[in-house]
Amino acid sequence: MTRASKARAVLRSILSSSLIPIRDQPNHTGNNVFLSSRIFCHSFSESFLHRADSSDLTITAYRDVIYDAQNGIFWVNGEPILDLTTTFSRSLLEGNRGGKLRQPNEADLPVLEEIEVNSVICPHYGHFLIESTGWLWPLFLSEDSNIPRVIATRANRNVDTEKPGNGQLAAYLKELRSAKTSLATLFYSNSYIYEFYKLLKASLPSSRPLQYLSNSCKIKKLYAPSSTSTFGSWPHSLHRKAFLSIGNYLQKGFDRSDRFDSTPKLVYLSRQSILSASGKARKIVNEDHILEILKQVDAFIVHPEILSLADQIRIINHAKVVVSTESSALHTLLFAASSTSLQHEIILCSKERSTITFQGVDWLLRETSIQSHYIPALHPIEDSGRPLNFVDQRYNEDHDHQLIQLIKEAM
C-alpha cells in the first residue's frame, strides 16, 4: 500500500467511523439520525478520497526467497516479507521474541525459478475472506501470464480434499473435545478454504491456472502483488472481483435448479454452533431470545459452520433479507452475484460503532441492491479490557421492536 493510499485509509477511518459512532439512542429516530450522519460522512469520504486507488496496486519482484511452509512465511535475507503475511503469520512473528522462528536453512530445499503469489492462507473464516484473497486481483487483469501463479498453503495440508489434511486431524479432535461441538462442525470448520479455491478455479478462464505451494522451497524470483485488503483498513474496489466471479458462477449453475426455489426469504445467521477450543467465540449469551423473536416473522435459522461454502453462497443469493450479529458470517455477502435477490442486511452490532472492516464490506457491495441497517443492540457481558471482538456479548431486548420493524419494512 502506497503512502497516498495509507493516508486516504486513515482519513476514511476518521470521517466514516470515529467522528460519527453508532450510539445506543433511546429511540428509533435518534438511531436513524446518527446512522444517516455516518453514511453521509462515509459517502463524502469515498467520493473525495477513493478516486486514485486504481493506481495504488503494484507487483514487487523479490530475488532469492525462501518459503517456510511450516509457518506460511516468505523470507529474504533473514527478514520476513511483511507484504505477504496475514494476521495469523504476523502473530507468529510478533510472538517470536525468543528468536526461534527464523528463515529455514536453504540447503537441500527444492528450487523454483519464478512464481507469482496470489494467496496466502489464514485459517480463520473472516480473516481468510478479508486477507487471504487480497492478492488475487492479477487473475482478473486482461493480460495472461506464463509465470506460475500459486496459493501458498502450510505444510501437511491436503489441498485436494475438503477433509482435514494429514497432521491436522489430531488438533481438530482436541478442539472438538474441548468445545463439545458436533462432528459436522468439525468436518466443515476449515473446508471452506479449499472449497473457495476450487470454486475460484472453476470460475476462472482455463488460461489462468492456480497451483498450490505446500512445501518449503527456494524461489529465485518471486512476484508479490500488493494487497487489496488488510484487516482494519479500507479495501480496494478490486477486492470483490474473486467473490463476484464465484457468486456469478454458482448463480448460473443453480438459477435453473428447483433445489432453491423454496429458499426462505428471511434468513438469520446464528453463532450457536461456532467452533472454539476455548469455549468462547463471541457468542450471544441470550441468543435464544433473538431466535424466539425471529420465529414470530418466520425467519429461517442458518448455522453457517455446518454448511458447505457453496450452499452458504446460494442461500445468501436467494434470500431477500439477512439478519446477523456483527460477525465473520456476514463476509459471505461478498459473494453476492450480479443477479442476487438479496436486498437488505440487518446487523446487530456493539453499542460503540461498526468497525472499518464491516464498513469496507458495505462499500464493496455498493453496486448491488443490498442496503445495510445497523442496530446497536449488543453489549459485552464482562469488562476484561479486551476488544469487543474477543468477549461474549448480550443482546439488549429493548431493541426487539426496532428489529421487527426493520424486518417488516424490508420484507
Helices and strands as residue ranges (DSSP letters): H 3-13, I 14-18, H 28-49, G 53-55, E 59-68, E 73-76, E 79-80, G 82-84, H 87-94, E 111-120, H 125-130, G 132-135, G 137-140, E 149-152, H 169-179, H 183-188, H 191-203, E 211-213, E 217-225, G 237-240, H 241-254, E 266-269, H 287-295, E 300-302, G 304-306, H 309-318, E 321-325, G 328-335, E 344-350, H 356-364, E 371-380, G 388-390, E 393-395, G 397-399, H 400-410
